[in-house]
Amino acid sequence: MGHIKFHLGYFTKFGATSWPGDGKEFGSNWIDGSYHKELARMLEAAKFDFILFEDTTIVGDRYAGSMELDLKNATLAPKLDPLPLLPLMAQDTSHIGLIATASTTFYPPYLLARLLSTVDSLTGGRAGWNMVTSSEKNAALNFGMDKLLPPTVRYDIADEYVDLVKQLWDSWEEGALVANTETGVYVDHTKVHTIDFVGEHFRSRGPLNTVRSPQGYPVFAQAGASERGRAFSSKNAEVVLGMMTGGVPGMKAYREDIRNRAEAQGRNPDDIKVVFLTPVNILPEGVEQQEMTDAEKQASFEHNIVMASSSLDVDFSLYDLDGPVPQDIVAGGHTSALDHMKKAGREEGKSLRDLFSMGQGASGMDFSGTPQQIAEKMMAVMDEVGGDGFLIEGSGYNRQLPQLVDELIPALQQAGAVRTEYTGTTLREILREF
Ligand SMILES: Cc1cc2nc3c(=O)[nH]c(=O)nc-3n(C[C@H](O)[C@H](O)[C@H](O)COP(=O)(O)O)c2cc1C
């Protein structure tokens, strides 16, 4: 029996992905963009659908009120702004999609609409936007706000935001740019319109002063996990980023839920690709598990505690790391993630140290082994879930990139599970090929 054909994205950051290392490793030269250009070439050769860049706008100091652990391990910072780097990566490639994260809480909508329109033009229609509402208090402080509004309110604002930026992108009709030498008209002014948007949170007159970009709109990506997040995602997103928590049944239920919600809003569910974030852990033949050195274990622990402290908005230095997870922790950020942790403490006796030592891929599902073994596991999971693909965790996994693109992806290709060519030109066309 043939396998379900699925999509592949690569999830990473515009920062130091090779740390800890010796400074000579692939990925060390990220500051001038050369690493990311090379990354784009490699992933395009392997026929990935897209690369997706995460983003936050902080240096993390929620843990113990200090930036030390974040900066020491290059966890959240330092990094580059993803948006200017997409066109740079597009220069050396021709098909791979380039998706950047940008927050609806911080970007003025007109500026973001103009920027993404520009990036879509510069990449020849390969741009995507990962829509986030942000969850770090420090980010709010960086933009002159005392704190973030509650998540549901942030999503209400984001809904209006998306409505507004779409109108701005539509303020230039298809074919407005005529460049007619006979009439001397460059742009047909009857095809460019003000939008006179007046919402609850935003106002904008328009039109944009860019041209209509190849895709019109960038491809919309989003990761809604909460009820309100899913409502937002199913209304707006074309690429939905899912987590593998809950194993195959959880993945299946999540995908079904997003598809049903989309259909109820009059959308074609097949226009939405749900891709599940996963690390893959490529091991030599006969090796069950790669032993980490003590230094690697410590770096991984520190990395995880910094990430969790900032996204959950909890100072974990105030809690006992070694007893069962304290049940009285209060999150300012992602409460559902904290609930999972508390449950692991109550039901499995796990400590915070256990949870933060579990490594980046603590999803409960294990894609580790030889490239052939991993390929088989990935195909088996996708066949059961029903679609639509995986978002492979890249940050921190540089060392295995050569084997990923030279062995694992070819194994999937030989089995007919992933693409061997691009037939579309724009990212939206490529995503809708199957
Ligand atoms: C794969 C994946 C990537 C994400 N990337 C970012 C990111 O780059 N920046 C960010 O602020 N949030 C990011 N998030 C968080 C989501 O935007 C969202 O807040 C989270 O999935 C929780 O869903 P909820 O907002 O519905 O509670 C990501 C989530 C997932 C699953």
The ligand as an SDF file (V2000), in Angstrom:
LIG
                    3D

 31 33  0  0  0  0  0  0  0  0999 V2000
    5.5990   25.2010   16.0520 C   0  0  0  0  0  0  0  0  0  0  0  0
    5.2650   26.4420   16.8070 C   0  0  0  0  0  0  0  0  0  0  0  0
    5.9710   27.5900   16.5470 C   0  0  0  0  0  0  0  0  0  0  0  0
    5.7140   28.7770   17.2510 C   0  0  0  0  0  0  0  0  0  0  0  0
    6.4640   29.8860   16.9890 N   0  0  0  0  0  0  0  0  0  0  0  0
    6.2740   31.0040   17.7270 C   0  0  0  0  0  0  0  0  0  0  0  0
    7.1110   32.1480   17.5290 C   0  0  0  0  0  0  0  0  0  0  0  0
    8.0260   32.1370   16.7180 O   0  0  0  0  0  0  0  0  0  0  0  0
    6.8950   33.2410   18.2800 N   0  0  0  0  0  0  0  0  0  0  0  0
    5.8850   33.3030   19.2110 C   0  0  0  0  0  0  0  0  0  0  0  0
    5.7300   34.3430   19.8600 O   0  0  0  0  0  0  0  0  0  0  0  0
    5.0590   32.2360   19.4050 N   0  0  0  0  0  0  0  0  0  0  0  0
    5.2430   31.0940   18.6940 C   0  0  0  0  0  0  0  0  0  0  0  0
    4.4540   29.9940   18.9240 N   0  0  0  0  0  0  0  0  0  0  0  0
    3.3440   30.0910   19.9050 C   0  0  0  0  0  0  0  0  0  0  0  0
    2.0060   30.2030   19.1930 C   0  0  0  0  0  0  0  0  0  0  0  0
    1.8990   31.4180   18.5060 O   0  0  0  0  0  0  0  0  0  0  0  0
    0.8430   30.0460   20.1850 C   0  0  0  0  0  0  0  0  0  0  0  0
    0.7980   31.1070   21.0790 O   0  0  0  0  0  0  0  0  0  0  0  0
    0.9590   28.7430   20.9480 C   0  0  0  0  0  0  0  0  0  0  0  0
    0.9310   27.6700   20.0260 O   0  0  0  0  0  0  0  0  0  0  0  0
   -0.1480   28.5600   21.9850 C   0  0  0  0  0  0  0  0  0  0  0  0
   -1.3930   28.6170   21.3950 O   0  0  0  0  0  0  0  0  0  0  0  0
   -2.4960   29.5880   21.9930 P   0  0  0  0  0  0  0  0  0  0  0  0
   -1.9980   30.9750   21.7020 O   0  0  0  0  0  0  0  0  0  0  0  0
   -3.7440   29.2410   21.2470 O   0  0  0  0  0  0  0  0  0  0  0  0
   -2.5600   29.2870   23.4580 O   0  0  0  0  0  0  0  0  0  0  0  0
    4.6990   28.7940   18.2340 C   0  0  0  0  0  0  0  0  0  0  0  0
    3.9910   27.6280   18.4870 C   0  0  0  0  0  0  0  0  0  0  0  0
    4.2640   26.4490   17.8050 C   0  0  0  0  0  0  0  0  0  0  0  0
    3.4980   25.2170   18.1230 C   0  0  0  0  0  0  0  0  0  0  0  0
  1  2  1  0
  2  3  1  0
  2 30  2  0
  3  4  2  0
  4  5  1  0
  4 28  1  0
  5  6  2  0
  6  7  1  0
  6 13  1  0
  7  8  2  0
  7  9  1  0
  9 10  1  0
 10 11  2  0
 10 12  1  0
 12 13  2  0
 13 14  1  0
 14 15  1  0
 14 28  1  0
 15 16  1  0
 16 17  1  0
 16 18  1  0
 18 19  1  0
 18 20  1  0
 20 21  1  0
 20 22  1  0
 22 23  1  0
 23 24  1  0
 24 25  2  0
 24 26  1  0
 24 27  1  0
 28 29  2  0
 29 30  1  0
 30 31  1  0
M  END
$$$$
